[in-house]
Amino acid sequence: MSKETGESATNKTTAKKQLRFKESVEINRASSQQDDSFVGSFEHQKLLLAAAYVSDAQFSRNIPFETSPHAVRLYYLYNHWMTQAVTYFFIILNLALAVFEDPAVYALPVWATSIVEAACLLAFTGRLVHFAKVTPKDRFWKDRKNICVVVAILAVLVDLIIYGTMHTLGHSGVRYSRILRPIFLVNFAESRQIRRAFRSIRNTLPEIMYVFLLFMFTVLMFSLLGMKLFKKRNLVTIDGKQYFKDYLDALFDMYVLVTTANSPDVMMPAYDINGWYSIFFLVYIIINTYIFMSVFLAVVYNNYRKQLKNEIKKLVYMKRHKMTQAFHILKVEEGTKSVIKNSHWRELMNVVAPDISCSHRELLLRILDEEQKGYMVKESFLRMADLLNIKVITMKSRIHSLELWIPRIYNSSGSLLIRRIVQHKGFVYCFDVIIFINAIFIGMEDEYVLISYVEWGFLALYITEILLKLYTYDPRTFFARTQFWNWFDTLVIIAALLATVVNATLKSLSQYNSQEVLDIVFILRVLRLIRIVDSIQRFRVIINTLLNIMPTMLTFAGLLFVVYYVFAIFGMEVFKDRIHFYGPNSTDPAAKYCGSTALNNSVFANLGYCKNNFNNIISSFIVLVELTVVNQWHVITIGFEMVTHPASRIYFFVFHIVVVILIINIFIAFILEAFFVEYSLDRSEVETTIEKKIQEQGVGIPEEELTKGSLVEDMETSENDLANTDEPGIRPRGLKFRIASKRYKTVDALLQHMFESELDPEDDGPPLDTILEMSDEDIYISNPTFDSAA
């Protein structure tokens, strides 16, 4: 009896909290409607300026801009998604011109590509002028990325005019400026992540140079020692070449051995005559492949950490600077304290985040103004950017439609048993096993034809699974926007059903069998195995880490694309039409040596590498990917050397150093740092504060409600208010909230939080010029939390 009384009291308390919260939402909504008119309540221009500062802090933009009303409006336009999309469209279009220029994949006239490139230059000029109108003039000309864009535009324009004139007069020329096109991708303000990656490379070079020189010294010494050991023994390699006769050849072979691409081929001639010679190569591999390559990674990782700290510190101070500027614009004096009135904060939110719901807005206000005094102090206001970056999902409890239509049947003992079975974890495990068995059957289908008929049984089981889940969970919950796997399963099952029926019908009518279509659908079913992996806690941490670092991985993909593009353009100018591919079934005698007699009976031609050429941008990228993998990269290098000049090795040598030794190691350093942070931090203080406030207001979601599937999420917006739902047949049970993710989305955000937690709330940071000019030596090394994590 006492237990029931306690539960009743708890429910009454929760209900009162929910009622007070709903009343606050109504007051918030009424206040927001009044605040739509800024006349008499607050100066509109100051509000726009403060909102610009807050948006910059939220999205980690470090662009200094003029504060005049006209400049602020231009700044809003500059950051608008449409203008950014137009900029990226012209950047991509400019880069894509390489597909249509000589050597082309799809050739277009020179005048056509020239007009398109001129239009791109015009768009870039407009974007640059727009940026100049926004930023202070002295700051604009001090910014090196703006100088790079100006120089690149002028250089491309001059080259375009010269090349067009020469082509009109019937002379051939080289478009040297094509190699400058990635500058526009890197140096516009939107690509700050790619610029940061390039800064990491630039700042890593001095640190790695000493290790590289020592590494090259050992390669030179072992190459010289190899010549002394093997030159006079008249040995030959497997392809008939002299063994360690020429020092440059020996140096190249020993460098390739570091990558293990020619191992054990380079050792075998010496090893065949005396087994003791293997010690020479084994010692070399241990020193250079294992020790020096590990040292390279260690140096790159250590320097990456230093650079990451500096970048994060600059971001944190810039965010603090922006939020402080916004606070000073909005503040009023309340006694002896400077505060921001809640009414002014609501006006600010109407500009900064107009799409969030009134309920979400009231929740944020409760966090920032904990004591409900009608204002917030500076320390609370500075947390606003972090609060806006955490996605809070508004949810509303709903009754299943079947419970409204046929309540007696839906709530019968048999129906309850079915729903309990579907909600049990064993139901999920059972179908995970079925998916696994189905994957095995798909793999055995080619050997046993009868297995193909079993697919009908698996398909029936999958359809039954979906129907049972729709019977148990409300369809709007089951197909919520965040329920990716439910959408995936349903779409794949429907596609499999339609494809199976169509294939069976066509087969019965005309002996036509589109088994290839079914194979694709069945393979998609195998992808459901990922759900089994996601159900294991340790695997889930790895998956979460991979998802969190995906945006930064795309940054490194952009970095790699820029490097590939530069090397591809240079390679096409040097190696185009040197090697030809005649097709797999060509009877042309020249096909045996790739159209170049210099490759006759070469390893390059014998291995069928003729399609590895620089005759267009796509094949050039494929060659560069093969060089990155490093397997057989020396064969490709020697092939192009045979059709050009021995100096061509420099091209491939430099590519290997830049991409394989430098960029790949920086990428590995980032992965290591990401996993260290992911494993060491679970939940941020800001998220904990939000969850605490949600529970205090009695609007949290118990775990059992999530598993029951009776909550509809992501349904409330500024236009669609769930608090006042009058939809017939739905009995509102009150709004609920939950945090969409238990972690910040990026490693940078985690590190920002760690560093920011050590700052005094009254510390506004150094002046803006000092922040923008911070160097590695400015890093704080007295912060134990930050240092231990990074």
Secondary structure, DSSP 8 states (H G I E B T S, - for coil): -HHHHHHHHHHHHHHHHHHHHHHHHHHHHHHHHHTT--TTTS-HHHHHHHHHHHHHHHTT-------SHHHHHHHHHHHSHHHHHHHHHHHHHHHHGGGTSSS-SS---HHHHHHHHHHHHHHHHHHHHHHHHHS-HHHHHH-HHHHHHHHHHHHHHHHHHHHHHHHHTT-----GGGGGTHHHHHHSGGGHHHHHHHHHHHHHHHHHHHHHHHHHHHHHHHHHHHHHHHGGGT-B-TTS-BSS-SHHHHHHHHHHHHTTTTTTTTTHHHHHH-GGGHHHHHHHIIIIIIIIHHHHHHHHHHHHHHHHHHHHHHHHHHHHHHHHHHHHHH-EEETTEEEEEHHHHHHHHHHH-TTS-HHHHHHHHHHHSTT--SEEEHHHHTTHHHHHTS-EEEEEE---HHHHHSHHHHTSHHHHHHHHHHHSHHHHHHHHHHHHHHHHHHHHTTT-TTHHHHHHHHHHHHHHHHHHHHHHS-HHHHT-TT-HHHHHHHHHHHHHHHHHHHHHHHHHHHS---HHHHHHHHHHHHTTHHHHHHTSHHHHHHHHHHHHTHHHHHHHHHHHHHHHHHHHHHHHHHHTTSS----TT---GGGGGTT-GGGTT-HHHHTT-TT-S-SSHHHHHHHHHHHHH-TTHHHHHHHHHHHS-GGGHHHHHHHIIIIIIIIHHHHHHHHHHHHHHHHH----HHHHHHHHHHHHTT----HHHHHHT-EEES---SSS-STT---TT-----EEEEES-SS-SSHHHHHHHHHHTTS-TT---S-HHHHHT--GGG-----HHHHHH-
